[in-house]
Amino acid sequence: MSSPTETERCIESLIAVFRKYAGKDGNSVTLSKTEFLTFMNKELGAFTKNQKDPGVLDRMMKKLDLNSDGQLDFQEFLNLIGGLAQACHDSFLAAQKRL
């Protein structure tokens, strides 16, 4: 059997990271607010440390929580990852245009 592609490894990694933080507060298929904050501070620390507004993570959680259940399921988590990836891509493109 062939080894996983880079994209397949990235998907596996996203699932593993989600599972690493989900379930600490009881429900293993969602991130609670506490789990979300832990994820953001540990996995995206550079982003959180650069925020001047202390309420930004609370607002992010609320915006990502599409069904308003106070938890982030995997799809809602992927919306965060996708949004961050898009922002990084846009930043890369803007930097290229300045060269």
Stockholm file with secondary structure:
# STOCKHOLM 1.0

chainA/1-99         MSSPTETERCIESLIAVFRKYAGKDGNSVTLSKTEFLTFMNKELGAFTKNQKDPGVLDRMMKKLDLNSDGQLDFQEFLNLIGGLAQACHDSFLAAQKRL
#=GR chainA/1-99 SS CCCCCHHHHHHHHHHHHHHHHTTTTSCTTEECHHHHHHHHHHHSHHHHHTCCCTTHHHHHHHHHCTTCSSSEEHHHHHHHHHHHHHHHHHHHHHHHHHC
#=GC SS_cons        CCCCCHHHHHHHHHHHHHHHHTTTTSCTTEECHHHHHHHHHHHSHHHHHTCCCTTHHHHHHHHHCTTCSSSEEHHHHHHHHHHHHHHHHHHHHHHHHHC
//
